[in-house]
């Protein structure tokens, strides 16, 4: 029905377009220049920045943002694991993720680590908020917020066709067109992306790639720009589908050294199938000094990741039969474990696969009022949201012998278990921010409150005829409220140099047994801007009164924890330094040479000693896992007057470990990657480009999760493309 409504609106809109009108975009920061004036750390990646490499991996895009870390996974950025200033990266579950200012996590309260992430190839810009400015963009306010900007309706009628081809059967087609009139405008966008994948499956000819399709329709109705009260209505519809042959199973170290780009044959059946649908309505009224906006949104996400869960090895190692246990045993020299992984086992073993079948809903209303005068801006916001996670997960079984999987046998539907449950959440959030401009000094005061309830139901049988009241369901996993404040200030020392300071309280809502995560956050920084040179240095410090972790398969959970359970880790300290230097030199012949360096150094450790099924045995002073101690993006390029340009970037990532104890087989050593691009403008409408990723074809362990196995980055890859502006 949603799709039919929007198609009808789109058809009607064609009748309304007569001339051109300026179209705005839903943003938080607004522009690069405005980011440089924020009372706190803010960073903007523009459409022009994205065109340099045409990255489709959000991890690569965010490598150019100070203070943002990540844990790679499958090499394409399909399942991002993003951290801001040391927040736990697993499934980006501890940062606020938005698209066009709307929460995009399928279950931001009931299940924040829920796999969906917008296709980066269709994104036109990225905004990153850290420090006290992030208070207005909760609920995850310790690290900060990331707002992805979808392709805006253009200022005048026109569009783009981008066709890209590469190795491993890779093809990407991105098309969008805007039709703009006086009081109406619309955009239609299509993004298709497919590849056979760069890994091979041992003993199988199956692909390891994916097919991913996106459709976006936008419609805008607005009054005349000079109306006494300017008003506009924005309607957005987005639909995406993905079919990918991805796995949780990494490699034991010995197998990684033999061939970093192979997969075990026992993972040949692994497949992710998902679909996402979003509809949003945004209304804006501008009264001059007073601006009001209201957004209603509805997100639906369904996915089934059918993948290896356990191996019936009869627990001969005393470690259990989970994949992570088998890989750990192989790393410890257990010949039987290695034989099972490589398909040389002497007797058949049973592979247990799970349909990780889940459906999510997320709907809400955002209201915002902003009052501005020459010397102050007051912003008040309110959000009411409801979301849910529905799990109905069925097992399947197959024998594994002589490197071949047998036929699948589907198990019975789940009765009472964690595989048959519904988790719902309701939340209300309120924030207020006051900005006062006192000449060289600008101060910001912010306050935010959150009130949320999370309830879980488990059913007695697969028919869901009744809730299991004997086990205490429905259970209230969380019924909490929290409030926090923040303060920020900027001081212009002169026309070129600005000092800034920020302090804010932050928290992470949680259910599943743990108390909400809380931390005090401090930052001190200096900015220097003159001509084509921009420099920024920021020191940040995060003092956790209570850190928590969540038991997830993607995080390589071990022990007896149940997926979804949360655990308190107590006090922790994270501090670091962020540096940005950007400049541009011009030769006597008119050639421009843009240069930039973005560096982050992070020191993160637990402050107390404890044991848990999630974190394992932790001693005070141990480093927090999956957080590189340093990250560097060093970029150099050129731009000629005849339309030829090029760029090369060195990405350097420091060492870390996948577990707190940094036991053998969990180390992730530092590594480097070089990417390069070359672009030639054929005429005003068309340019061609080539991108080479991992120029030196490095093969390093870049992650050991999910499931503790070693994973390598994408090998050297060459893409060629053409952009044609309509």
Buried (B, 14 or more C-beta within 10 A) or exposed (E): EEEEEBEEBBEEBEEBBEEBBEBEBBBBBBEBEEBBBBBBBBBBBEEEBBBBBBBBBBBBBBBBBBBBBBBBBBBBBBBBBBBBBBBBBBBBBBBBBBBBBBBBBBBBBBBBBBBBBBBBBBBBBBBBBBBBBBBBBBBBBBBBBBBBBBBBBBBEBBBBBBBBBBBBEBBBBBBBBBBBBBBBBBBBBBBBBBBBBBBBBBBBEBBBBBBBBBBBBBBBBBBEEEEEEBBBBBBBBBBBBBBBBBBBBBBBBBBBEEBBBBBBBBBBBBBBBBBBBBBBBBBBBBEEEEBBBBBBBBBBBBBBBBBBBBBBBEEEBEBBBBBBBBBBBBBEEBEBBBBBBBBEBEEEBBBBBBBBBBBBBBBBBBBBBBBBEEEBBBBBBBBBBBBBBBBBBBBBBBBBBEBBBEEEEEBEBBBBBBBBBBBBBBBBBBBBBBBBBEEEEBBBBBBBBBBBBBBBBBBBEBEBEEBBEEEEBBBEBBEBEBEBBBBBBBBBEEEEBBBBBBBBBBBBBBBBBBBBBBBBBBBBBBBBBEEEBBBBBBBBBBBBBBBBBBBBBBBBBBEEBEBBBBBBBBBBBBBBBBBBBBBBEEEEEEBBEBBBBBBBBBBBBBBEEBEBBBBBEBEEEBBBBBBBBBBBBBBBBBBBEEEBBBBBBBBBBBBBBBBBBBBEBBBBEEBBBBBBBBBBBEEEEEBBBBBBBBBEEBBBBBBBBBBBBBBBBBBBBEBEBBBBEE
